[in-house]
Amino acid sequence: MHANSYTCHGTGMFLMGAVAGMAAGAALSATMTPSSARHLKRTANKAARRVNEAIDHLADAMDM
């Protein structure tokens, strides 16, 4: 039984998974067509605007 549950092996596995995820994301973005990339970017910008509006509304409500 290990005395410490936080081992270097667990950290190494996490880092390997993170690198694999980044590589998969890069490969996916490289294969996307420009039109779908524009659509994705536009959708992300809309979502960011909505989040900012929600934060503004929350801040206004907290001031009351």
N, C-alpha and C positions, 0 to 999 in steps of 0.2 A: 504494500500500500504506500502511495506517495504521500509525503508530508505536506507538499505544496501542490495545489491543483493547477497553479499557473506555471507552466513549464515552457521552455524554449520551443519544444516540439509543437505545442499548441499555437504559439505565436508564428512559427515558421509556416505551419499549415494555413493559418489565416492569411499571411502575406502571399503565399502561393495562390490561394483562392482569389485574393484581391487582384493580383497580377493577371490571373487567368480571366477574370471578369473584365478587366480593362482591355485585354487583348481581344476578347470576344466583342466588346463594344466598339472597338476600333475597326474590327473586321466588318461588323454590321453596318457601321456608318460609311465605310468605304464602298459597300455594295448598294447602298441606297441611291435611288435616282435623285437628281436635283429637285424635281418637283415635289417629291415626298419629303425631302429635307426642308424645303420652304414651308410646306404645310405643317410639318412638325414644329418648326421654329415659330410660325404664326400661332399655333395652338399653345405653345409654351409661353409666348408673350401674353396671350389673352389670359392664361391661368395666372401668370405673375401679376398682371393688372388687377385681377379679381382678388388675389390675396392682399395686395396693397390696399385696395378699397376696403376690404374686410378689416384690416388692421387699423385703417383710418377711422372706420365706424366704431370699432372697439375702443380706440383711444378717445373719441368724442364721447362715447357713452360713459367711460370711466371718469371723465371730467365733470359729469353731472352730479 
